[in-house]
Every structure is written in structure tokens, then in C-alpha cells.
């Protein structure tokens, strides 16, 4: 019925710290916890065998990235529902039950997420997902509870019940296995970052809803693989965000949006230069260059512009965050 899959790569310390809460609080009939190992070279496998013998292990021969690792793991399980759970997530008792109940009652929902709070500041939302993901009119991702680097305290302001969102965070993403396979799973060319947003965009294009279920919550450490501000993370986020728009928008609409994005990303480049952060500035330039090379891998386009109708698409978060006087009526 439900498989909770944790992808691991050289994460022995994270498994030792976070896996006990997942094992203790994810139990019930037809519920299993799986660790899919992406070719780790540390003592992750030894730890799992010695300290977590009841956790099912799927071991790969190499690192297939976030997308490739999860795709291979999902292909091996048979459960109707899957949770993609980061290895740096602490789960409270019964965290999965509201998610599963909601999905069972709403067959039109392809994916959902709990509220994601910070492990380090448990009264605050965590950057990667918060109370549900949104996309602005130019494809920049933000969240209910997080706008760029500004993260809100969780004061129950989003606890009014399940809500439709643009994307669910890959930190704790429940998805129907058949829907996941139907839309093609995670895009392995992305390798890491933004792949769950792209997955959710394709779910929308196939007619599914994506929701947040605030009755459920987890605690996410975040930045366990790449910290915010890491040039590699900047590169992947910018490159993959451009690919996401290219492949999920009708061709002519996509051209217009991507033209405007180039202008806005130029502002981000100049911001890094002004801060003398030349590594991140170079990462943006490289991201755009590689996007132009990679877009040929996506020759097909959707017929309709689903993204413009998603929750949050009415905003331009660059203006809202940095030029708020322009958004005042």
C-alpha cells in the first residue's frame, strides 16, 4: 500500500541521526520503509545491515543522482502510494497517515506534501517546501511560508485545511505510483534540484491536482547535500528551472517567458557581481549556456499553458521581494 523511500548517498551520519524516527513512526499494515543506496562508499550499508535490519535495502552500483536513484527504486516497489523522503528528515508519530487518508479520498490528486518545518528551528518553516510550493508568472519557485530567503514562523496561518499548490517538495513527497510512472517519473537529465517541481508540472499537465495537507508535518534539516549559496546548487537551480519552463510550456508562450527570464536572471547575475560573489555569478552564466545545449533534448511541447493557472502564478516574486513599492496598488 505505502512505501517510504529514502535515497542515500554516503549519508551514514544522516541515517544514524534521522532514520530511527522514520522507522519508529512509520508503521502499520502494508507500510514499509526502504533505503535506496546510490552506490555509497562510506559505511552506510554496514550501518543499515547492523542497526536497521528491518529496513528494506535497495543497493545500486553507482550514484544515479536524485532523479535516477528514485526512478530505479520506484520501479522496484509495488505499492500504490510512494513517499520520496529525504535522508535528513525527522518524522513525528503518525506523520504519514493524514497524507495517505487524503490521497485515498481524492483520486484526482497525484501528489501531496505535509508542512515542512525546520529541524533546527522547529517553530519555523523550512526553506525547501514550507507549507506548499508555488510558481510565479516567470517560473520562479516560492512557497506558502517562504519568499526567496525570507522564511516565516509556523503560526498555523496555513492550517485552514488541504490546499492546491503548484508543486510539492521532494523532501517529503507522497505520490501515486501509477501517476509517477504515467508522467515519466523524475527527469534524470536534471540530476538534482527542481526535479520534483518539474514532476508536479507534468502531473498538472496530465490533469492531476497537487496539494499540501497541513494536518501532517515533518522536520527537515535542509542543505545536507549542498548548502544555500553553493555555486553548484546555484547552477543546478537556474539551469533546471529554465529546462522546466521550456518543457512544460507551449512553444510560443515558452519563448516569451524565457526571454523575460533571461532579463531577470541578468539582475541576479549583477547582484552576485555587486557582492563580489563571482563563483555564483559564473554559475548563472554557465546555467544559461548549458540550458541552450540541453533544450534540444525536449522537442515536444504541451498543448496548453497549465502553469499560468497554477496557484501563485499571479505574482512576480522578484518585484514582491526586492521592489515591493512597484507591486503596491
C-alpha positions as CSV (number, residue, x, y, z in Angstrom):
1,X,0.0,0.0,0.0
2,X,2.7,2.6,1.1
3,X,6.4,2.6,0.5
4,X,8.5,5.3,2.1
5,X,11.7,5.5,0.1
6,X,14.8,7.3,1.5
7,X,17.6,7.9,-1.1
8,X,21.1,7.7,0.4
9,X,24.5,8.5,-0.9
10,X,27.4,8.5,1.6
11,X,24.9,9.6,4.3
12,X,25.9,7.3,7.1
13,X,25.7,10.1,9.7
14,X,22.3,11.3,8.5
15,X,20.9,7.8,8.5
16,X,22.1,7.3,12.1
17,X,20.5,10.6,13.2
18,X,17.2,10.6,11.3
19,X,16.3,7.0,10.3
20,X,15.3,6.0,13.8
21,X,12.4,8.4,13.9
22,X,11.2,7.3,10.5
23,X,11.4,3.6,11.5
24,X,9.7,4.2,14.8
25,X,6.9,6.4,13.4
26,X,6.2,4.8,10.1
27,X,4.5,1.5,10.9
28,X,1.2,-0.2,10.1
29,X,-0.2,-2.9,7.8
30,X,1.1,-2.6,4.3
31,X,3.6,0.1,5.2
32,X,7.3,-0.3,4.6
33,X,10.5,1.8,4.9
34,X,13.1,1.4,2.2
35,X,16.6,2.9,1.8
36,X,17.7,3.1,-1.8
37,X,21.5,3.5,-1.8
38,X,23.1,5.3,-4.6
39,X,26.5,3.5,-4.6
40,X,27.7,4.8,-1.3
41,X,31.4,4.3,-0.5
42,X,31.1,5.1,3.3
43,X,29.7,2.7,5.9
44,X,26.1,3.3,5.1
45,X,25.4,-0.3,4.0
46,X,27.1,-1.6,7.1
47,X,25.1,0.6,9.3
48,X,21.8,-0.4,7.7
49,X,22.6,-4.1,8.0
50,X,23.8,-3.9,11.6
51,X,21.4,-1.4,13.1
52,X,18.3,-1.4,10.8
53,X,17.9,-5.0,9.7
54,X,14.1,-4.5,9.3
55,X,14.6,-1.7,6.8
56,X,14.5,-2.9,3.2
57,X,17.6,-2.1,1.2
58,X,17.9,-1.5,-2.5
59,X,21.5,-1.1,-3.4
60,X,22.7,0.5,-6.7
61,X,26.1,0.1,-8.2
62,X,26.7,3.8,-8.7
63,X,25.3,7.3,-8.0
64,X,22.4,7.9,-10.3
65,X,21.5,11.2,-8.8
66,X,18.3,12.2,-7.0
67,X,16.2,11.6,-10.1
68,X,17.8,8.4,-11.4
69,X,18.0,6.8,-7.9
70,X,14.4,7.4,-7.1
71,X,13.2,6.3,-10.6
72,X,15.0,3.0,-10.2
73,X,13.7,2.5,-6.6
74,X,10.1,3.3,-7.6
75,X,10.3,0.8,-10.5
76,X,11.3,-2.0,-7.9
77,X,8.4,-1.4,-5.4
78,X,4.8,-2.4,-6.0
79,X,3.0,-0.1,-3.5
80,X,0.1,2.0,-4.7
81,X,1.5,5.0,-2.9
82,X,5.1,6.2,-2.6
83,X,6.8,8.7,-0.3
84,X,10.1,10.2,-1.5
85,X,11.6,11.2,1.8
86,X,15.0,13.0,2.2
87,X,17.5,11.3,4.5
88,X,17.7,14.4,6.7
89,X,14.0,14.4,7.7
90,X,12.7,13.7,11.2
91,X,9.2,12.3,11.4
92,X,6.8,12.6,14.3
93,X,4.3,9.8,15.2
94,X,1.6,9.3,12.5
95,X,3.1,11.8,10.1
96,X,2.1,9.8,7.0
97,X,-1.5,8.9,8.0
98,X,-3.2,12.3,7.0
99,X,-1.4,12.2,3.7
100,X,-2.4,8.7,2.9
101,X,-6.0,9.3,4.0
102,X,-6.3,12.4,1.9
103,X,-4.9,10.6,-1.2
104,X,-7.3,7.7,-0.8
105,X,-10.3,10.1,-0.6
106,X,-9.2,12.2,-3.5
107,X,-8.2,10.0,-6.5
108,X,-7.7,13.1,-8.7
109,X,-4.8,14.2,-6.5
110,X,-1.5,12.9,-8.0
111,X,0.8,14.1,-5.2
112,X,0.8,15.9,-1.9
113,X,3.2,17.0,0.9
114,X,3.0,17.7,4.6
115,X,4.0,21.0,6.2
116,X,7.8,21.1,6.3
117,X,9.3,22.7,9.3
118,X,12.9,23.4,10.1
119,X,14.7,20.7,12.1
120,X,17.0,23.4,13.6
121,X,14.1,25.9,14.3
122,X,11.1,23.8,14.8
123,X,8.8,26.8,15.2
124,X,9.7,27.9,11.6
125,X,9.1,26.6,8.2
126,X,11.9,25.0,6.3
127,X,13.1,26.6,3.0
128,X,12.5,23.6,0.8
129,X,8.8,23.2,0.8
130,X,7.4,25.1,3.8
131,X,3.6,25.0,3.6
132,X,3.4,24.1,-0.1
133,X,5.2,25.1,-3.3
134,X,4.2,27.8,-5.8
135,X,5.5,29.2,-9.1
136,X,5.3,32.9,-10.1
137,X,4.5,34.1,-13.5
138,X,8.1,33.7,-14.7
139,X,8.6,30.3,-13.2
140,X,10.5,31.3,-10.0
141,X,9.6,28.8,-7.2
142,X,8.5,30.0,-3.8
143,X,6.3,28.7,-1.0
144,X,3.5,29.4,1.3
145,X,5.7,30.5,4.2
146,X,8.8,31.3,2.2
147,X,9.7,34.0,-0.3
148,X,13.3,33.7,-1.5
149,X,15.4,33.8,1.7
150,X,12.6,35.0,3.9
151,X,11.1,32.2,5.9
152,X,8.1,32.5,8.2
153,X,7.3,31.1,11.6
154,X,4.6,28.5,11.6
155,X,1.8,30.2,13.4
156,X,-0.9,27.9,12.0
157,X,-1.6,30.6,9.3
158,X,-1.8,27.9,6.7
159,X,-3.8,25.3,8.7
160,X,-7.1,26.0,7.1
161,X,-7.2,22.6,5.5
162,X,-5.7,20.9,2.4
163,X,-4.9,23.3,-0.3
164,X,-4.0,23.1,-4.0
165,X,-0.4,24.1,-4.7
166,X,1.9,24.2,-7.8
167,X,4.5,21.8,-6.5
168,X,5.1,19.5,-3.6
169,X,8.6,19.4,-2.0
170,X,10.8,16.4,-2.7
171,X,11.8,16.5,0.9
172,X,8.6,14.6,1.8
173,X,6.6,13.9,-1.4
174,X,3.7,11.4,-1.5
175,X,2.8,10.4,-5.0
176,X,0.6,7.7,-6.6
177,X,3.0,5.2,-8.2
178,X,0.8,4.8,-11.3
179,X,0.7,8.6,-11.8
180,X,4.5,8.8,-11.2
181,X,5.1,6.2,-13.9
182,X,2.5,7.6,-16.2
183,X,4.2,11.1,-16.5
184,X,7.6,9.5,-16.8
185,X,9.0,9.9,-13.3
186,X,11.7,12.3,-12.3
187,X,13.7,13.8,-15.2
188,X,17.2,12.2,-15.0
189,X,18.8,15.0,-17.1
190,X,18.1,17.3,-14.2
191,X,20.2,15.0,-11.9
192,X,19.3,17.0,-8.8
193,X,17.3,20.1,-7.8
194,X,14.0,21.2,-9.3
195,X,13.2,17.7,-10.5
196,X,10.2,17.4,-8.1
197,X,8.8,20.7,-9.4
198,X,9.1,19.5,-13.0
199,X,7.4,16.3,-12.0
200,X,4.5,18.2,-10.4
201,X,4.2,20.4,-13.5
202,X,3.8,17.2,-15.6
203,X,1.2,15.9,-13.2
204,X,-0.8,19.1,-13.7
205,X,-0.4,18.8,-17.4
206,X,-1.9,15.3,-17.1
207,X,-4.9,16.6,-15.2
208,X,-3.9,15.7,-11.6
209,X,-4.1,18.0,-8.6
210,X,-1.1,18.6,-6.3
211,X,-1.9,19.5,-2.7
212,X,-0.5,20.3,0.8
213,X,-2.0,18.6,3.8
214,X,-1.2,20.8,6.8
215,X,-2.5,18.3,9.3
216,X,0.7,16.4,8.7
217,X,4.2,17.8,9.3
218,X,7.8,16.7,9.3
219,X,11.1,18.4,10.3
220,X,13.7,18.9,7.6
221,X,17.4,19.7,8.2
222,X,18.0,21.0,4.7
223,X,21.2,21.7,2.9
224,X,22.6,18.3,3.8
225,X,23.9,17.8,0.2
226,X,24.5,21.4,-1.0
227,X,24.1,24.4,1.2
228,X,22.3,27.5,0.0
229,X,24.8,29.7,-1.8
230,X,26.8,26.9,-3.1
231,X,27.7,27.7,-6.7
232,X,26.9,24.1,-7.8
233,X,23.4,24.4,-6.3
234,X,23.0,27.9,-7.9
235,X,24.0,26.3,-11.3
236,X,21.6,23.4,-11.0
237,X,18.7,25.5,-9.8
238,X,19.0,28.1,-12.6
239,X,19.6,25.5,-15.3
240,X,16.9,23.2,-14.3
241,X,14.4,26.0,-13.7
242,X,14.9,27.1,-17.3
243,X,14.5,23.5,-18.6
244,X,11.3,23.1,-16.5
245,X,9.8,26.2,-18.3
246,X,11.0,25.1,-21.7
247,X,9.4,21.6,-21.5
248,X,6.2,22.5,-19.6
249,X,5.0,25.5,-21.6
250,X,3.6,25.6,-25.2
251,X,6.4,26.6,-27.6
252,X,5.4,30.2,-28.3
253,X,4.5,31.1,-24.8
254,X,7.7,29.5,-23.5
255,X,9.8,31.7,-25.8
256,X,8.2,34.8,-24.4
257,X,8.6,33.7,-20.8
258,X,12.2,32.5,-21.2
259,X,13.1,35.9,-22.8
260,X,11.8,37.7,-19.7
261,X,13.6,35.2,-17.5
262,X,16.9,36.0,-19.2
263,X,16.4,39.6,-18.3
264,X,15.5,38.7,-14.7
265,X,18.4,36.3,-14.3
266,X,20.7,39.0,-15.5
267,X,19.7,41.0,-12.5
268,X,20.6,38.0,-10.3
269,X,24.0,37.9,-12.1
270,X,24.6,41.6,-11.4
271,X,23.5,41.1,-7.7
272,X,26.2,38.4,-7.2
273,X,28.8,40.6,-9.0
274,X,27.9,43.5,-6.7
275,X,28.6,41.2,-3.8
276,X,31.9,40.1,-5.3
277,X,30.5,36.6,-5.4
278,X,32.0,35.8,-8.8
279,X,31.6,32.0,-8.4
280,X,27.8,32.2,-8.2
281,X,27.7,34.8,-11.0
282,X,29.6,32.4,-13.2
283,X,27.2,29.6,-12.2
284,X,24.3,31.6,-13.6
285,X,26.1,32.2,-16.9
286,X,27.1,28.5,-17.2
287,X,23.5,27.5,-16.4
288,X,22.1,29.5,-19.3
289,X,24.8,28.2,-21.6
290,X,24.1,24.6,-20.7
291,X,20.3,25.2,-20.9
292,X,20.7,26.2,-24.6
293,X,22.6,23.0,-25.3
294,X,20.2,20.8,-23.3
295,X,16.9,22.1,-24.6
296,X,17.2,20.1,-27.8
297,X,16.5,17.0,-25.7
298,X,12.9,18.2,-25.3
299,X,11.5,18.6,-28.8
300,X,7.8,18.2,-27.7
301,X,5.7,20.8,-26.0
302,X,2.4,20.6,-24.2
303,X,-0.7,22.0,-26.0
304,X,-2.0,24.2,-23.2
305,X,-0.5,26.6,-20.7
306,X,-1.3,24.9,-17.4
307,X,1.4,26.8,-15.5
308,X,-0.3,30.2,-15.8
309,X,-3.4,28.9,-14.0
310,X,-1.5,27.3,-11.1
311,X,-1.7,28.8,-7.5
312,X,0.8,31.6,-7.2
313,X,1.2,32.4,-10.9
314,X,-0.4,35.8,-10.5
315,X,2.7,37.1,-8.7
316,X,6.2,38.3,-9.7
317,X,8.2,37.4,-6.6
318,X,11.3,39.4,-7.8
319,X,9.2,42.6,-7.6
320,X,7.5,41.5,-4.4
321,X,10.8,40.7,-2.6
322,X,13.1,43.4,-3.9
323,X,10.9,46.1,-5.4
324,X,7.8,45.9,-3.3
325,X,6.8,49.6,-4.0
326,X,6.2,48.5,-7.6
327,X,3.6,46.0,-6.5
328,X,1.5,48.4,-4.4
329,X,-1.8,49.4,-5.8
